Amino acid sequence: AQSVSQHNHHVILSEAASLELGCNYSYGGTVNLFWYVQYPGQHLQLLLKYFSGDPLVKGIKGFEAEFIKSKFSFNLRKPSVQWSDTAEYFCAVRRNDMRFGAGTRLTVKP
Amino acid sequence: DVKVTQSSRYLVKRTGEKVFLECVQDMDHENMFWYRQDPGLGLRLIYFSYDVKMKEKGDIPEGYSVSREKKERFSLILESASTNQTSMYLCASSPPRTGINTGELFFGEGSRLTVL
């Protein structure tokens, strides 16, 4: 069955630490890949997206993600997190419809 | 800016009631979606509509139906609400994933449904 897997349910970091959130998918064929973020009490917002070209994509607020086709992965990274990055992060894969991972809750301690 | 409006932010219903959740988008998007969001489970797709009067089941369609009579409106219907349908319901719209369109989804604020 097609699926999207996020490796970590809850990540706790101190400010200035580096972040990497894993995402793997099991779809075949060409897909578009996304990371969304949901800040406490807010609706989902797009962080970044990949559909073709350079596999390293940059998004808002200093986030980036790397698409590795051979590994079916699209990991999210940020070199130095801030307290304001505390949120839930969702990886998503689109062929016709859009499927999401279970989410990773990130807590950044000041 | 794309605007996706869900009619009710909070609803409380009783078991067995029929529930309508309405969603309207203002960007002439062909595709619309209904998800439910539960802690630890992420967003699970209930139904997807790729055009007017067109629909496809997602991962968890049981207990739900949808209606897409007009392009801008996508309704989710719970024919007989049950307590396990207590959840946050999210509507989204997008252009189709073709050509230069990446098919990014635009979300509404969500409707939190409690079934007693």
Interface residues (C-beta under 8 A of the other chain):
Chain A: Q6 H9 N32 F34 H43 L44 L46 K49 F51 F90 A92 R94 R95 N96 D97 M98 R99 F100 G101 A102 G103
Chain B: F33 Y35 G40 L41 G42 L43 R44 L45 F48 Y50 E56 G58 D59 L90 A92 S94 R97 T102 G103 E104 L105 F107 G108 E109 G110
